[in-house]
Amino acid sequence: MSPQLATDHPGRERPRTATGPDRIPTSVLQRRVDNLARALHTRDAIGQAKGVLAVHYGIEADEAFALLTRISQHTNTKLADLALTLVTRVRERRPALPQHCRVVTEVVQDLLERPGHPGAGRPVRDGADR
């Protein structure tokens, strides 16, 4: 089946592009939908990671986000990937009370100590020291 041709300019026929609302090409709309779906998925992981760090270290959500951002930059890891890794690894270790154990600090320290990353070897203060 050949695409329909637009003939609004005589002698310059071109394939007609499928459009959605406001005549935006559907490929652009699909990319927007995909980006929004990805953002919703990563937003959950980042929110959970912020919660883990906030409870464990006794800090505010914005401070927890700043910590995640710093770790992300030091390890050259996308923020969403880092957050998902942190939450998954803490969940796998199943701490009874995150604010009373070292699991979170150990996971964060391990993430920072990945070989070849600029943040390797930097100590992380445990929330129990507060």
Backbone hydrogen bonds in HBPLUS format (Angstrom, degrees):
<---DONOR---> <-ACCEPTOR-->    atom                        ^
c    i                          cat <-CA-CA->   ^        H-A-AA   ^      H-
h    n   atom  resd res      DA  || num        DHA   H-A  angle D-A-AA Bond
n    s   type  num  typ     dist DA aas  dist angle  dist       angle   num
A0016-ARG N   A0004-GLN O   2.93 MM  12  5.70 153.7  2.00 161.8 158.9     1
A0006-ALA N   A0014-ARG O   2.84 MM   8  5.52 172.6  1.85 164.0 163.6     2
A0012-ARG N   A0009-HIS O   2.92 MM   3  5.48 158.7  1.97 145.9 146.8     3
A0026-THR N   A0018-ALA O   3.08 MM   8  5.92 157.4  2.14 134.8 136.9     4
A0020-GLY N   A0024-ILE O   2.80 MM   4  5.37 157.3  1.85 146.3 151.8     5
A0023-ARG N   A0020-GLY O   2.98 MM   3  5.27 132.7  2.21 143.9 137.9     6
A0024-ILE N   A0021-PRO O   3.37 MM   3  6.21 156.9  2.42 123.5 125.7     7
A0028-VAL N   A0025-PRO O   3.02 MM   3  5.50 129.2  2.29 110.7 122.6     8
A0029-LEU N   A0025-PRO O   3.21 MM   4  6.61 157.9  2.26 148.0 154.6     9
A0030-GLN N   A0026-THR O   2.79 MM   4  5.96 156.1  1.84 151.2 157.3    10
A0031-ARG N   A0027-SER O   3.08 MM   4  6.27 155.3  2.14 140.7 146.6    11
A0032-ARG N   A0028-VAL O   3.05 MM   4  6.34 154.8  2.12 146.6 153.5    12
A0033-VAL N   A0029-LEU O   2.96 MM   4  6.27 157.2  2.02 150.0 155.9    13
A0034-ASP N   A0030-GLN O   2.88 MM   4  6.12 164.6  1.90 152.3 156.6    14
A0035-ASN N   A0031-ARG O   2.87 MM   4  6.05 160.1  1.91 149.4 154.9    15
A0036-LEU N   A0032-ARG O   2.93 MM   4  6.14 157.1  1.98 148.4 154.6    16
A0037-ALA N   A0033-VAL O   2.92 MM   4  6.14 159.7  1.96 153.1 158.7    17
A0038-ARG N   A0034-ASP O   2.96 MM   4  6.16 160.6  1.99 149.6 154.9    18
A0039-ALA N   A0035-ASN O   2.89 MM   4  6.07 153.0  1.96 144.0 152.0    19
A0040-LEU N   A0036-LEU O   2.94 MM   4  6.19 155.6  2.00 148.7 154.4    20
A0041-HIS N   A0037-ALA O   3.10 MM   4  6.34 158.2  2.15 146.8 152.5    21
A0042-THR N   A0038-ARG O   2.95 MM   4  6.18 166.3  1.97 154.2 157.5    22
A0043-ARG N   A0039-ALA O   2.84 MM   4  5.83 147.2  1.95 143.3 152.9    23
A0044-ASP N   A0040-LEU O   3.34 MM   4  6.56 152.0  2.43 143.3 147.5    24
A0046-ILE N   A0042-THR O   2.94 MM   4  6.15 165.8  1.96 156.7 160.6    25
A0047-GLY N   A0043-ARG O   2.91 MM   4  6.01 158.4  1.95 146.2 152.6    26
A0048-GLN N   A0044-ASP O   2.95 MM   4  6.19 157.4  2.00 151.3 157.1    27
A0049-ALA N   A0045-ALA O   2.96 MM   4  6.17 162.0  1.99 149.7 154.8    28
A0050-LYS N   A0046-ILE O   2.89 MM   4  6.08 159.3  1.93 149.9 155.7    29
A0051-GLY N   A0047-GLY O   3.00 MM   4  6.22 153.3  2.07 141.8 149.1    30
A0052-VAL N   A0048-GLN O   2.94 MM   4  6.26 157.3  1.99 152.6 158.2    31
A0053-LEU N   A0049-ALA O   3.01 MM   4  6.25 171.3  2.02 156.1 157.7    32
A0054-ALA N   A0050-LYS O   2.80 MM   4  5.90 159.2  1.85 150.8 157.6    33
A0055-VAL N   A0051-GLY O   2.97 MM   4  6.05 167.0  1.98 150.6 153.6    34
A0056-HIS N   A0052-VAL O   2.95 MM   4  6.02 165.6  1.97 149.5 154.4    35
A0057-TYR N   A0053-LEU O   2.88 MM   4  5.79 169.1  1.89 149.4 153.1    36
A0058-GLY N   A0054-ALA O   2.85 MM   4  5.32 121.6  2.20 130.4 142.5    37
A0059-ILE N   A0054-ALA O   3.09 MM   5  4.71 139.3  2.26 122.6 132.7    38
A0063-GLU N   A0060-GLU O   3.09 MM   3  5.25 122.3  2.44  99.6 114.0    39
A0064-ALA N   A0060-GLU O   2.95 MM   4  6.29 152.5  2.02 151.1 159.8    40
A0065-PHE N   A0061-ALA O   2.90 MM   4  6.17 153.3  1.97 148.0 155.2    41
A0066-ALA N   A0062-ASP O   3.00 MM   4  6.18 151.6  2.08 137.4 145.1    42
A0067-LEU N   A0063-GLU O   2.92 MM   4  6.20 150.8  2.01 145.1 152.9    43
A0068-LEU N   A0064-ALA O   2.93 MM   4  6.23 162.2  1.97 149.5 154.0    44
A0069-THR N   A0065-PHE O   2.88 MM   4  6.11 158.1  1.93 148.6 154.9    45
A0070-ARG N   A0066-ALA O   2.92 MM   4  6.18 156.3  1.98 146.4 152.4    46
A0071-ILE N   A0067-LEU O   2.94 MM   4  6.22 165.5  1.96 156.5 160.0    47
A0072-SER N   A0068-LEU O   2.85 MM   4  6.02 159.3  1.89 149.8 156.4    48
A0073-GLN N   A0069-THR O   2.95 MM   4  6.18 157.5  2.00 149.2 154.5    49
A0074-HIS N   A0070-ARG O   2.87 MM   4  6.07 162.2  1.90 152.8 158.0    50
A0075-THR N   A0071-ILE O   2.91 MM   4  6.00 146.4  2.03 149.1 157.0    51
A0076-ASN N   A0072-SER O   2.92 MM   4  5.69 110.4  2.41 133.4 149.1    52
A0077-THR N   A0072-SER O   3.00 MM   5  4.96 156.8  2.05 141.8 147.5    53
A0076-ASN N   A0073-GLN O   3.33 MM   3  4.98 150.5  2.42  92.4 100.9    54
A0119-GLY N   A0074-HIS O   3.10 MM  45  4.48 147.2  2.21 130.0 124.8    55
A0082-LEU N   A0078-LYS O   2.89 MM   4  6.15 163.5  1.92 161.5 166.7    56
A0083-ALA N   A0079-LEU O   2.90 MM   4  6.09 165.2  1.92 154.5 158.4    57
A0084-LEU N   A0080-ALA O   3.00 MM   4  6.16 163.4  2.03 147.1 151.4    58
A0085-THR N   A0081-ASP O   2.94 MM   4  6.11 158.6  1.98 148.0 154.2    59
A0086-LEU N   A0082-LEU O   2.86 MM   4  6.08 164.5  1.88 155.8 160.0    60
A0087-VAL N   A0083-ALA O   2.98 MM   4  6.18 174.5  1.99 157.0 157.9    61
A0088-THR N   A0084-LEU O   2.95 MM   4  5.98 162.9  1.98 146.9 152.4    62
A0089-ARG N   A0085-THR O   2.89 MM   4  5.96 167.5  1.91 153.2 156.9    63
A0090-VAL N   A0086-LEU O   2.99 MM   4  6.11 159.9  2.03 151.9 157.5    64
A0091-ARG N   A0087-VAL O   2.93 MM   4  5.98 160.3  1.97 145.8 152.1    65
A0092-GLU N   A0088-THR O   2.89 MM   4  6.09 152.6  1.97 147.0 154.5    66
A0093-ARG N   A0089-ARG O   3.28 MM   4  6.44 142.6  2.43 136.5 144.6    67
A0093-ARG N   A0090-VAL O   3.17 MM   3  5.27 127.6  2.45  96.9 110.1    68
A0094-ARG N   A0091-ARG O   3.11 MM   3  4.99 146.1  2.22  98.6 108.8    69
A0100-HIS N   A0097-LEU O   2.84 MM   3  5.49 161.9  1.87 126.5 132.7    70
A0106-GLU N   A0102-ARG O   2.85 MM   4  6.02 161.4  1.88 159.5 165.3    71
A0107-VAL N   A0103-VAL O   2.92 MM   4  6.17 158.8  1.97 153.8 159.0    72
A0108-VAL N   A0104-VAL O   2.90 MM   4  6.13 168.6  1.91 157.8 160.8    73
A0109-GLN N   A0105-THR O   2.79 MM   4  5.89 164.3  1.81 151.1 156.2    74
A0110-ASP N   A0106-GLU O   2.88 MM   4  6.00 157.3  1.93 143.9 150.4    75
A0111-LEU N   A0107-VAL O   2.94 MM   4  6.19 154.0  2.01 148.1 155.0    76
A0112-LEU N   A0108-VAL O   2.98 MM   4  6.28 151.0  2.07 148.7 156.7    77
A0113-GLU N   A0109-GLN O   2.96 MM   4  6.16 132.9  2.19 142.9 156.1    78
A0113-GLU N   A0110-ASP O   3.20 MM   3  5.06 131.0  2.45  91.6 104.7    79
A0117-HIS N   A0114-ARG O   3.32 MM   3  6.03 150.5  2.41 144.4 142.5    80
A0120-ALA N   A0117-HIS O   3.03 MM   3  5.51 168.0  2.04 123.5 126.1    81
A0122-ARG N   A0119-GLY O   3.24 MM   3  5.95 159.7  2.29 143.6 142.7    82
A0129-ASP N   A0126-ASP O   3.09 MM   3  5.80 165.9  2.11 118.9 123.4    83
A0130-ARG N   A0127-GLY O   3.27 MM   3  5.76 168.3  2.28 113.9 117.5    84
